[in-house]
Structure formats: structure tokens, C-alpha cells
Amino acid sequence: MNQNELDSTCGLSDDELTKRFIEAVRIENEIKKAKGTPISCYDAATNSAYLLYADGTKKYVRAN
């Protein structure tokens, strides 16, 4: 199996990198929630982007 330089990530598997990425995003979102900063999200059902605030309110973003 040939690996290029980008594939050799300190011996971590793709699954492990994915788990770490998901956890990093979760931690960042918790930090934003604690600071009261909105989190950008996407609603696949309506194909719309929105901001999620710490109090649970959503503000949908409209394109100009």
C-alpha cells in the first residue's frame, strides 16, 4: 500500500483522526456556548444555514 506524505499522520488511522476532529469541534462548540458566542450550523432538511445561540434560539441566515 502506497502512502503519500499527507497519509502518514503520525501513525493515526483515518478513523482515529475523524474521532479527534469530531471531539475538537464538540469542545470548540462548548467553549463558544460558555462564552455566549453563536455557533454556525446547517439545517439539511431546509438547506439553510443558521446561528445557534447559547439560550437555544436559532437565527436563520439569508443570502442577499
Biopython code that builds the backbone (N, CA, C, O; Angstrom):
import numpy as np
from Bio.PDB.StructureBuilder import StructureBuilder

atoms = [
    (1, "MET", "N", (0.843, -1.185, 0.000)),
    (1, "MET", "CA", (0.000, 0.000, 0.000)),
    (1, "MET", "C", (0.884, 1.243, 0.000)),
    (1, "MET", "O", (1.733, 1.405, 0.877)),
    (2, "ASN", "N", (0.689, 2.105, -0.967)),
    (2, "ASN", "CA", (1.472, 3.330, -1.070)),
    (2, "ASN", "C", (0.838, 4.422, -0.233)),
    (2, "ASN", "O", (-0.377, 4.619, -0.248)),
    (3, "GLN", "N", (1.677, 5.119, 0.490)),
    (3, "GLN", "CA", (1.202, 6.258, 1.275)),
    (3, "GLN", "C", (1.971, 7.489, 0.841)),
    (3, "GLN", "O", (3.184, 7.451, 0.637)),
    (4, "ASN", "N", (1.236, 8.579, 0.706)),
    (4, "ASN", "CA", (1.936, 9.827, 0.435)),
    (4, "ASN", "C", (2.190, 10.536, 1.757)),
    (4, "ASN", "O", (1.807, 10.042, 2.818)),
    (5, "GLU", "N", (2.825, 11.674, 1.692)),
    (5, "GLU", "CA", (3.208, 12.399, 2.904)),
    (5, "GLU", "C", (1.999, 12.788, 3.747)),
    (5, "GLU", "O", (2.075, 12.781, 4.975)),
    (6, "LEU", "N", (0.883, 13.129, 3.100)),
    (6, "LEU", "CA", (-0.311, 13.527, 3.838)),
    (6, "LEU", "C", (-0.964, 12.341, 4.539)),
    (6, "LEU", "O", (-1.611, 12.514, 5.572)),
    (7, "ASP", "N", (-0.801, 11.137, 3.989)),
    (7, "ASP", "CA", (-1.401, 9.955, 4.591)),
    (7, "ASP", "C", (-0.663, 9.509, 5.851)),
    (7, "ASP", "O", (-1.252, 8.858, 6.714)),
    (8, "SER", "N", (0.596, 9.847, 5.965)),
    (8, "SER", "CA", (1.362, 9.412, 7.133)),
    (8, "SER", "C", (1.211, 10.456, 8.239)),
    (8, "SER", "O", (2.036, 11.360, 8.368)),
    (9, "THR", "N", (0.163, 10.322, 9.023)),
    (9, "THR", "CA", (-0.154, 11.295, 10.066)),
    (9, "THR", "C", (0.183, 10.728, 11.434)),
    (9, "THR", "O", (-0.704, 10.429, 12.233)),
    (10, "CYS", "N", (1.452, 10.585, 11.687)),
    (10, "CYS", "CA", (1.955, 10.125, 12.983)),
    (10, "CYS", "C", (1.390, 8.758, 13.355)),
    (10, "CYS", "O", (1.224, 8.460, 14.538)),
    (11, "GLY", "N", (1.098, 7.943, 12.381)),
    (11, "GLY", "CA", (0.626, 6.598, 12.650)),
    (11, "GLY", "C", (-0.826, 6.500, 13.052)),
    (11, "GLY", "O", (-1.265, 5.434, 13.483)),
    (12, "LEU", "N", (-1.591, 7.571, 12.930)),
    (12, "LEU", "CA", (-3.003, 7.546, 13.295)),
    (12, "LEU", "C", (-3.839, 7.088, 12.104)),
    (12, "LEU", "O", (-3.583, 7.471, 10.963)),
    (13, "SER", "N", (-4.826, 6.274, 12.388)),
    (13, "SER", "CA", (-5.721, 5.805, 11.327)),
    (13, "SER", "C", (-6.706, 6.908, 10.957)),
    (13, "SER", "O", (-6.871, 7.883, 11.691)),
    (14, "ASP", "N", (-7.350, 6.742, 9.824)),
    (14, "ASP", "CA", (-8.379, 7.700, 9.399)),
    (14, "ASP", "C", (-9.505, 7.759, 10.424)),
    (14, "ASP", "O", (-10.020, 8.837, 10.720)),
    (15, "ASP", "N", (-9.888, 6.608, 10.966)),
    (15, "ASP", "CA", (-10.956, 6.577, 11.970)),
    (15, "ASP", "C", (-10.563, 7.365, 13.212)),
    (15, "ASP", "O", (-11.383, 8.094, 13.769)),
    (16, "GLU", "N", (-9.318, 7.225, 13.648)),
    (16, "GLU", "CA", (-8.852, 7.944, 14.834)),
    (16, "GLU", "C", (-8.807, 9.449, 14.565)),
    (16, "GLU", "O", (-9.187, 10.247, 15.423)),
    (17, "LEU", "N", (-8.347, 9.833, 13.383)),
    (17, "LEU", "CA", (-8.324, 11.260, 13.032)),
    (17, "LEU", "C", (-9.732, 11.830, 12.991)),
    (17, "LEU", "O", (-9.964, 12.954, 13.436)),
    (18, "THR", "N", (-10.672, 11.058, 12.459)),
    (18, "THR", "CA", (-12.069, 11.513, 12.409)),
    (18, "THR", "C", (-12.617, 11.695, 13.812)),
    (18, "THR", "O", (-13.267, 12.703, 14.091)),
    (19, "LYS", "N", (-12.368, 10.743, 14.700)),
    (19, "LYS", "CA", (-12.831, 10.851, 16.086)),
    (19, "LYS", "C", (-12.250, 12.087, 16.762)),
    (19, "LYS", "O", (-12.954, 12.806, 17.472)),
    (20, "ARG", "N", (-10.966, 12.327, 16.537)),
    (20, "ARG", "CA", (-10.318, 13.500, 17.150)),
    (20, "ARG", "C", (-10.874, 14.800, 16.589)),
    (20, "ARG", "O", (-11.046, 15.767, 17.332)),
    (21, "PHE", "N", (-11.157, 14.842, 15.291)),
    (21, "PHE", "CA", (-11.722, 16.036, 14.678)),
    (21, "PHE", "C", (-13.102, 16.324, 15.254)),
    (21, "PHE", "O", (-13.400, 17.464, 15.612)),
    (22, "ILE", "N", (-13.943, 15.302, 15.346)),
    (22, "ILE", "CA", (-15.288, 15.470, 15.887)),
    (22, "ILE", "C", (-15.224, 15.963, 17.324)),
    (22, "ILE", "O", (-16.000, 16.835, 17.715)),
    (23, "GLU", "N", (-14.316, 15.419, 18.109)),
    (23, "GLU", "CA", (-14.174, 15.834, 19.506)),
    (23, "GLU", "C", (-13.677, 17.279, 19.597)),
    (23, "GLU", "O", (-14.120, 18.031, 20.466)),
    (24, "ALA", "N", (-12.771, 17.668, 18.715)),
    (24, "ALA", "CA", (-12.275, 19.048, 18.709)),
    (24, "ALA", "C", (-13.393, 20.032, 18.390)),
    (24, "ALA", "O", (-13.470, 21.102, 18.993)),
    (25, "VAL", "N", (-14.256, 19.676, 17.449)),
    (25, "VAL", "CA", (-15.395, 20.536, 17.100)),
    (25, "VAL", "C", (-16.350, 20.621, 18.284)),
    (25, "VAL", "O", (-16.842, 21.703, 18.603)),
    (26, "ARG", "N", (-16.618, 19.495, 18.939)),
    (26, "ARG", "CA", (-17.516, 19.481, 20.097)),
    (26, "ARG", "C", (-16.981, 20.391, 21.207)),
    (26, "ARG", "O", (-17.733, 21.162, 21.803)),
    (27, "ILE", "N", (-15.688, 20.293, 21.475)),
    (27, "ILE", "CA", (-15.068, 21.129, 22.518)),
    (27, "ILE", "C", (-15.156, 22.600, 22.140)),
    (27, "ILE", "O", (-15.484, 23.438, 22.981)),
    (28, "GLU", "N", (-14.867, 22.919, 20.890)),
    (28, "GLU", "CA", (-14.945, 24.320, 20.427)),
    (28, "GLU", "C", (-16.359, 24.860, 20.569)),
    (28, "GLU", "O", (-16.546, 26.012, 20.962)),
    (29, "ASN", "N", (-17.361, 24.035, 20.251)),
    (29, "ASN", "CA", (-18.749, 24.473, 20.393)),
    (29, "ASN", "C", (-19.118, 24.681, 21.859)),
    (29, "ASN", "O", (-19.877, 25.598, 22.172)),
    (30, "GLU", "N", (-18.604, 23.860, 22.755)),
    (30, "GLU", "CA", (-18.848, 24.049, 24.191)),
    (30, "GLU", "C", (-18.214, 25.352, 24.681)),
    (30, "GLU", "O", (-18.803, 26.062, 25.496)),
    (31, "ILE", "N", (-17.034, 25.660, 24.192)),
    (31, "ILE", "CA", (-16.364, 26.913, 24.564)),
    (31, "ILE", "C", (-17.190, 28.101, 24.072)),
    (31, "ILE", "O", (-17.404, 29.062, 24.811)),
    (32, "LYS", "N", (-17.648, 28.031, 22.829)),
    (32, "LYS", "CA", (-18.470, 29.122, 22.282)),
    (32, "LYS", "C", (-19.748, 29.285, 23.079)),
    (32, "LYS", "O", (-20.167, 30.408, 23.359)),
    (33, "LYS", "N", (-20.375, 28.171, 23.450)),
    (33, "LYS", "CA", (-21.611, 28.215, 24.230)),
    (33, "LYS", "C", (-21.354, 28.880, 25.580)),
    (33, "LYS", "O", (-22.161, 29.692, 26.034)),
    (34, "ALA", "N", (-20.238, 28.541, 26.223)),
    (34, "ALA", "CA", (-19.901, 29.117, 27.522)),
    (34, "ALA", "C", (-19.642, 30.615, 27.418)),
    (34, "ALA", "O", (-19.953, 31.365, 28.344)),
    (35, "LYS", "N", (-19.081, 31.051, 26.308)),
    (35, "LYS", "CA", (-18.788, 32.469, 26.097)),
    (35, "LYS", "C", (-19.998, 33.243, 25.583)),
    (35, "LYS", "O", (-19.985, 34.474, 25.545)),
    (36, "GLY", "N", (-21.046, 32.515, 25.186)),
    (36, "GLY", "CA", (-22.226, 33.183, 24.639)),
    (36, "GLY", "C", (-22.101, 33.529, 23.173)),
    (36, "GLY", "O", (-22.893, 34.311, 22.647)),
    (37, "THR", "N", (-21.120, 32.958, 22.511)),
    (37, "THR", "CA", (-20.910, 33.201, 21.086)),
    (37, "THR", "C", (-21.781, 32.241, 20.278)),
    (37, "THR", "O", (-21.824, 31.052, 20.594)),
    (38, "PRO", "N", (-22.471, 32.717, 19.253)),
    (38, "PRO", "CA", (-23.307, 31.807, 18.464)),
    (38, "PRO", "C", (-22.473, 30.796, 17.688)),
    (38, "PRO", "O", (-21.329, 31.063, 17.320)),
    (39, "ILE", "N", (-23.064, 29.640, 17.448)),
    (39, "ILE", "CA", (-22.427, 28.556, 16.703)),
    (39, "ILE", "C", (-23.101, 28.493, 15.343)),
    (39, "ILE", "O", (-24.329, 28.479, 15.253)),
    (40, "SER", "N", (-22.305, 28.455, 14.291)),
    (40, "SER", "CA", (-22.885, 28.343, 12.956)),
    (40, "SER", "C", (-23.246, 26.887, 12.695)),
    (40, "SER", "O", (-22.454, 25.982, 12.958)),
    (41, "CYS", "N", (-24.450, 26.672, 12.175)),
    (41, "CYS", "CA", (-24.970, 25.329, 11.919)),
    (41, "CYS", "C", (-25.634, 25.300, 10.557)),
    (41, "CYS", "O", (-25.810, 26.333, 9.911)),
    (42, "TYR", "N", (-26.000, 24.093, 10.129)),
    (42, "TYR", "CA", (-26.679, 23.926, 8.849)),
    (42, "TYR", "C", (-27.831, 22.962, 9.035)),
    (42, "TYR", "O", (-27.666, 21.892, 9.622)),
    (43, "ASP", "N", (-28.987, 23.333, 8.541)),
    (43, "ASP", "CA", (-30.180, 22.506, 8.608)),
    (43, "ASP", "C", (-30.362, 21.838, 7.249)),
    (43, "ASP", "O", (-30.772, 22.478, 6.281)),
    (44, "ALA", "N", (-30.051, 20.535, 7.186)),
    (44, "ALA", "CA", (-30.120, 19.811, 5.920)),
    (44, "ALA", "C", (-31.557, 19.682, 5.423)),
    (44, "ALA", "O", (-31.792, 19.612, 4.217)),
    (45, "ALA", "N", (-32.519, 19.651, 6.345)),
    (45, "ALA", "CA", (-33.915, 19.496, 5.946)),
    (45, "ALA", "C", (-34.413, 20.708, 5.151)),
    (45, "ALA", "O", (-35.186, 20.561, 4.204)),
    (46, "THR", "N", (-33.967, 21.900, 5.542)),
    (46, "THR", "CA", (-34.407, 23.117, 4.855)),
    (46, "THR", "C", (-33.315, 23.723, 3.970)),
    (46, "THR", "O", (-33.535, 24.741, 3.314)),
    (47, "ASN", "N", (-32.136, 23.090, 3.955)),
    (47, "ASN", "CA", (-30.984, 23.608, 3.197)),
    (47, "ASN", "C", (-30.668, 25.047, 3.566)),
    (47, "ASN", "O", (-30.411, 25.884, 2.701)),
    (48, "SER", "N", (-30.691, 25.323, 4.881)),
    (48, "SER", "CA", (-30.466, 26.683, 5.359)),
    (48, "SER", "C", (-29.400, 26.706, 6.448)),
    (48, "SER", "O", (-29.312, 25.800, 7.277)),
    (49, "ALA", "N", (-28.602, 27.752, 6.425)),
    (49, "ALA", "CA", (-27.630, 27.978, 7.483)),
    (49, "ALA", "C", (-28.291, 28.799, 8.577)),
    (49, "ALA", "O", (-29.175, 29.612, 8.309)),
    (50, "TYR", "N", (-27.857, 28.580, 9.812)),
    (50, "TYR", "CA", (-28.390, 29.364, 10.923)),
    (50, "TYR", "C", (-27.350, 29.499, 12.019)),
    (50, "TYR", "O", (-26.370, 28.756, 12.071)),
    (51, "LEU", "N", (-27.589, 30.470, 12.897)),
    (51, "LEU", "CA", (-26.756, 30.656, 14.079)),
    (51, "LEU", "C", (-27.524, 30.127, 15.273)),
    (51, "LEU", "O", (-28.693, 30.460, 15.465)),
    (52, "LEU", "N", (-26.871, 29.305, 16.074)),
    (52, "LEU", "CA", (-27.475, 28.754, 17.276)),
    (52, "LEU", "C", (-26.868, 29.471, 18.475)),
    (52, "LEU", "O", (-25.657, 29.416, 18.692)),
    (53, "TYR", "N", (-27.713, 30.143, 19.254)),
    (53, "TYR", "CA", (-27.260, 30.897, 20.415)),
    (53, "TYR", "C", (-27.304, 30.024, 21.667)),
    (53, "TYR", "O", (-27.985, 28.999, 21.693)),
    (54, "ALA", "N", (-26.582, 30.431, 22.691)),
    (54, "ALA", "CA", (-26.443, 29.660, 23.924)),
    (54, "ALA", "C", (-27.790, 29.388, 24.594)),
    (54, "ALA", "O", (-27.952, 28.376, 25.276)),
    (55, "ASP", "N", (-28.753, 30.287, 24.402)),
    (55, "ASP", "CA", (-30.073, 30.087, 25.018)),
    (55, "ASP", "C", (-30.969, 29.168, 24.189)),
    (55, "ASP", "O", (-32.119, 28.928, 24.556)),
    (56, "GLY", "N", (-30.447, 28.652, 23.068)),
    (56, "GLY", "CA", (-31.189, 27.711, 22.244)),
    (56, "GLY", "C", (-31.926, 28.325, 21.069)),
    (56, "GLY", "O", (-32.505, 27.604, 20.257)),
    (57, "THR", "N", (-31.914, 29.647, 20.966)),
    (57, "THR", "CA", (-32.607, 30.281, 19.840)),
    (57, "THR", "C", (-31.788, 30.135, 18.560)),
    (57, "THR", "O", (-30.557, 30.109, 18.577)),
    (58, "LYS", "N", (-32.521, 30.040, 17.448)),
    (58, "LYS", "CA", (-31.897, 29.925, 16.138)),
    (58, "LYS", "C", (-32.231, 31.164, 15.334)),
    (58, "LYS", "O", (-33.358, 31.657, 15.363)),
    (59, "LYS", "N", (-31.236, 31.662, 14.615)),
    (59, "LYS", "CA", (-31.452, 32.774, 13.702)),
    (59, "LYS", "C", (-30.966, 32.327, 12.342)),
    (59, "LYS", "O", (-29.768, 32.156, 12.116)),
    (60, "TYR", "N", (-31.936, 32.135, 11.419)),
    (60, "TYR", "CA", (-31.577, 31.674, 10.081)),
    (60, "TYR", "C", (-30.904, 32.799, 9.301)),
    (60, "TYR", "O", (-31.279, 33.967, 9.409)),
    (61, "VAL", "N", (-29.909, 32.419, 8.519)),
    (61, "VAL", "CA", (-29.121, 33.368, 7.741)),
    (61, "VAL", "C", (-29.628, 33.344, 6.323)),
    (61, "VAL", "O", (-29.758, 32.283, 5.713)),
    (62, "ARG", "N", (-29.915, 34.519, 5.802)),
    (62, "ARG", "CA", (-30.398, 34.634, 4.427)),
    (62, "ARG", "C", (-29.316, 35.183, 3.546)),
    (62, "ARG", "O", (-28.584, 36.088, 3.945)),
    (63, "ALA", "N", (-29.202, 34.646, 2.349)),
    (63, "ALA", "CA", (-28.254, 35.171, 1.357)),
    (63, "ALA", "C", (-28.877, 36.417, 0.717)),
    (63, "ALA", "O", (-30.093, 36.501, 0.550)),
    (64, "ASN", "N", (-28.032, 37.367, 0.369)),
    (64, "ASN", "CA", (-28.529, 38.600, -0.271)),
    (64, "ASN", "C", (-28.902, 38.367, -1.697)),
    (64, "ASN", "O", (-29.337, 39.294, -2.381)),
]
sb = StructureBuilder()
sb.init_structure("model")
sb.init_model(0)
sb.init_chain("A")
sb.init_seg("    ")
for serial, (resi, resn, name, xyz) in enumerate(atoms, 1):
    if name == "N":
        sb.init_residue(resn, " ", resi, " ")
    sb.init_atom(name, np.array(xyz, "f"), 0.0, 1.0, " ", f" {name:<3s}", serial, name[0])
structure = sb.get_structure()
